[in-house]
Amino acid sequence: SEEERIARSELEAQLWKLIDELPEKRRDIFLMAKRDGLSYKEIAEETGLTLKTIENHISRALKSLRKKNRTLYLYFFL
C-alpha cells in the first residue's frame, strides 16, 4: 500500500543517515558488501586489505548500526 511504501522510504532514509555516520573506510567497505554485493574476498582484493580486516569492518559497522537503532537493524539485516 501507499502507507507501507512511505513508511519503508522513511526507514531507508534513517538507515542511510546512520550509514553516512560510519567512519569513511568502514562505510565504504560496508557498502561494497551490502549495496554492491561483493564478497569479503572480493573487497579484500579490491582494497588491498586482509580478509580479517574486512570482516572486522563489516562486523563493527553492523554492531554500530544495531546499537544506534535496533529496530532499523532488525528490519533490514535480519
N, C-alpha and C positions, 0 to 999 in steps of 0.2 A: 504494500500500500504506500501511498504518498507519505504518510506519517512515519512509517518504518524507514523509508528511503532518507527522509530528512534526519531522523534520529541517527541512522548509520553514518550519514555525512558529518554530523556533528561529532560523533565518536571518532571518526577518522581524522577530523581536524585536530581534536585533542591529542590523538596519538602522534600525529606529525609534529605537533608542538613539543611533545615530550622527546621525540626522536631528535629534533633540532637542538635540544638542550644537552644531548650527549656530547662528550669530547669529540673533536673532529675526526680523528683517526678511528675511534670506536664507532662513531656514526657511519662513516664510510664503509667500514668492514661489515657492520650490521646490515646496511642497505644492500651491499653486494650479495649477502646471503639471503635476506628475506625478500627484497624487492626484485633483485636480478636473478635469483635462483641459483647462484653459483655454489658449488660445493666448497667445503672448507679447504680442501686440497687445491682447488682452482684459485681461491682467494690467496692462499699462501704463495702459489706460483706467480700470481699477478703482482702481489705486493712485495715479494721477497722476504716475507716474514715466515717464521716457523709455523707449522700446523698447530702446535701447542699455544702459540701467541694468538692465533686466530680463534681458537677455542676459548681462550681466556677473554678476549674482547667480546665475543658473542655472549658468553655467559654473564659477563659483567653488565653488558647492555640490557639483557633480559632482566637481570636482577634489579637494575636501576629502574626500568620501566615498571616492573612489578611493585617495587617499593613506592614509586610515585603515584601510581594509580592501579590498584589491584583489579578493579572492575574492567578497565581497558585491557589490561594484560590477559585476563581470563577470556575476554570476548574475542580478542584477535589471535592469541597464541595457544589456546587450549581447545 
